Amino acid sequence: MLTSRPGDRIRFNAEGGDFCLPFSGVCMGVRTAIHDYSTTQCRPLFTCYAVNWFFPVAIKSFEPDISAPLTYSALSRGHDPAMEAIFPMLH
């Protein structure tokens, strides 16, 4: 993996939807599924994201193999740190 570290943890809640309370108009999001990439046996089973039941993935970490974070400084100078990191490997 070549990038900066993503914001998610290796086990996190996602999916779901939003709802609004009818009288106050206050809206909030509800997350209904767990993504657990630390194991292929996500538990509790019926709270895990259903796609992961059929295509289980287990990894050790989200840490990139090669760190190449995109910064404002690089972007404003027209540089792409990821391409600059991988380009020498292509030759």
Steps between C-alpha positions, in 0.01 A plus 500: 500500500630841407334801658444664833325310777119501463288640781318178579603250761529131414156442660239772448129568462365610165205457262155602617319820434372828635172589664334816624275541801162618373425783743843643580651447156821376664673258265761238580674204345472140607768246419370146479792279397844416633799468267767288670810449289709353783339158453303302243254401778322826581289476817221550592410351165175681423639844580786459252483641149334226290743524206781405741324168569549399136833674433688498830821701518751501785797734514753590768481876467391793287852642519633560148803307373633825354395826660427776249247738655349767280561838662378844406859604441558220247162557336557876463837433333341251257666196658342159552690327784349159422611510135841635599543212748398227255662636183854377585356149553367491143847511343 
